[in-house]
Amino acid sequence: MRILLVEDEPEMVSALRAALKRHDMVVDHAGSLNEAEGSVAADSYDAILLDRQLPDGDGLSLVPRLRSAKNTTPVLMLTARGDTSDKVDGLDMGADDYLAKPFAFEELLARLRALLRRPAPIQSQFIRAGDLVLDVGHREASIRAEPLSLPRRELLVLEALMRRTGRMVQREALMDAVFGLDDEIQSNALDTHVSRLRRKLADADAGVTINGIRGVGYLLRETT
């Protein structure tokens, strides 16, 4: 699962990122409303953890803007405001759930699981670049309707790159997308996965290339 964490307290961010990664979740972080809007415009998420007290305003103000843009991503509000009236306001404005600080991580995880069990509106789960199509929901890749067999980690690399087609994806973000927190990772592991994926895409004439800047990251470009 890919989660957007919108929170400005460094200690809370560090603790939640580490805990969520231990449960095989990919976590993107935004420290303000402005950063959060940029993140949801650039990527799709399975859920958003949204703090109310942010440096540039009330986090709750993001929710109606998401809903008016037809973005139905589940939103779990995190707040120090635990009054019933605050919870009612949040739910009425389009948030899906509300959790008052301080909270136990087990409860946060349970609430996330409950949100993700809800039936989602039917929407496209496909990402396209060149002649390559990635079915995100089923983690299947195809080229001109022909299946492209890829192991799990190469698929994760491909998804991270295709979500940002034409833009650089930093090594750290790719590492977070591909490897779990407790994985024993060799220094060249990411480059090995990218190299194998690049070769397979070239052999299949996928209409895309993967370019890298040494020590910085990789980007996927369309060639057709």
N, C-alpha and C positions, 0 to 999 in steps of 0.2 A: 504494500500500500504506500502511496505517496501522500504525505501530510504536509500542509503549510502551517507552520507555527508562527503566529503573529504575537510577539511578546518582546518587551524592551528591558526586562530585568535579566542581566547576564547570568546570575546564579540559577534562575528558573529555566532560562534557555538551555544552559549546559546540562542541568539535571534531566529535563524532559527529552532533549535530543538523545542523550545516552540511553535513557530508559526505553524510548521508542525504537531506537536502532536495535536494541537487544531483542525486540519482538519483530525483527525483519521489516521494519518500516523505513522508508526513505523520507528524510525530513528536510524540507527547505525552510529557511528562517527569514522573516521580515521583522524589522524592529520598529516600524512605523506604519501608519495608514498608507502613506505614499508608496512605500516599498511593497506593501501587501497588494495594492492595486496593480502595480507593475508585475508582480508575480502571477496573479490570477489572469492577467491579460496574456502573459507569455506561456503559461503552462496550465495543465488540468490536474486537479487533485482529487483524491478520494474523500478527504475531509479537511476542514480548516479548524484549527484551535486558535481562538481569537480572544485576546485580552481586551478589556474595556478601556483601561487607562494607558493610553499611548502618548508619546511626546507631542504628536500633532493633532490630537483630538480623541473623541470617544470611539473606541473600536466598533461599537454597535452601529455607528453610522455607515460602516462598510456594507452591512447586510442588505439594507434595502437597495443599495446601488447594485449589488450582485443580482438580486432577484429581478430588478427591473431590466437587467441585461440578459435575463433568461439563464443565469448561472444557478443551477440547483444543487451545487456542492453542499453537503451537510456541514453546518457550522455549530461548533460547540464553544459557547462563550466561557471564558475563564475570568473570574472577577473577584475582587475583595468585597463587592457589594452583594450581600446575601439576602437583602430584604425581598419579601414577596413581590412588592411593587416593581422592583428592578427586574426580577425574573419575568414577570408578566410583560413588562415593556419589551424585553429582549425577544420573547417568544412571539409577541404580537408584531414585531418588526421583521420577523422572518428567520430568526435563529432557530435551530432545531433542538438544542438542549443548553443547559446552564449549569455550571459547576462553580461553587463558591470556594475561594481560597481561605485557609489552606485545605488541601484535599489529599487523599491517599492515591498514589499512582494506580493501584488496583481498581479503584472506582473510575478513574479517568479511562483506563483501558476498557473496562466493562461498558462504559457509556459509548465509547468509540465503536466497539463491536456492535452494540445495539443500533447505532445510527447506520452502520454499514450493512446491517441485515435488512434494512428497510428497502422495499422495491424502489429502484431508481427509475426516473423517466427514461423512455427509450430515446437514445441519442447515439450519434456516431461514435464508435469505439475504434475508428481506423485513423492511422496517420499515414500520409502519402508523401513520397519524395521520389522524383524521377519515375521509374517503372516499379518502384518498390512500395509495397503496402504492408503495414504492420497492424495486425489485429491485437489491440492492447488487451482487451478482455481475455482472449484465449492465448495470448503470447505466441502468435503464429505469424510468420513472415511469408510473403509471396512476391513473385516477380512475374508480371503479366499473367496472373492467375495460376502460376505454377508454384507449388510450395517450395520454400527454401528452408532446408533443415538446419537449425542452429541450436547448439547447446544453450542451457539456461543463461549462463553469464554473458555469452555473446549477444543473446537477445536483450539482456538488460543494458549492455553497452549500446546496442542499436536503438533501443527505445530512448535512452537519454540523449543520444545524438539527434535522432529524428524529431524529438520534441523541440529542438532548437536548431532546425535545419538552417544552414547559412550563418550560424553564429558559433563562436568559440565556446566550448564547454571545458571548464577548467578541470585539471586532473583530480583535484579534491572532490569535486562534484561527481565525477565519474566513479571514483573510488567508493563514495558513499552510496551510489546507485547500484554498484555491482557486488560489493563485499559487505558482510555483516561485521558488527563491532568486534566479535570474538574470533574472526577468521585469522588464520596465520597467513600473512600475505608476503610473498617474495617481492623484492623491489621491482622486478620487471613483469610482474603478473598482469597488470593492466595492459602494458604494451603488447604482451603476447596475445591477449584476447583481441585487441584492436587489429593486430597484424593478421590474425587468422580471419577475422570478420572482413577486413579490407580485401583479402585475397578471394574470399568466397563471393563477395559482391562484384568484384572485377570479373571473375570467371563466369558469373551468371549475367553479365552485362546489365546490371541493375539500373544504370542511368544515374548513379551517384558515385562520388568519391569521398574518401575520408582523408583529410589532410591534418597534419599535426605541426605544432610548434614545440620544439624540444623543451621539456621541463615545464611547459605551460598548460597545454591541453590539446584537444582535437576538435575539428568541426567537420560536419557532413555537408557536402555541396551537391546540388543537382547538376548533371551534365547534359540532360536532355530537356 
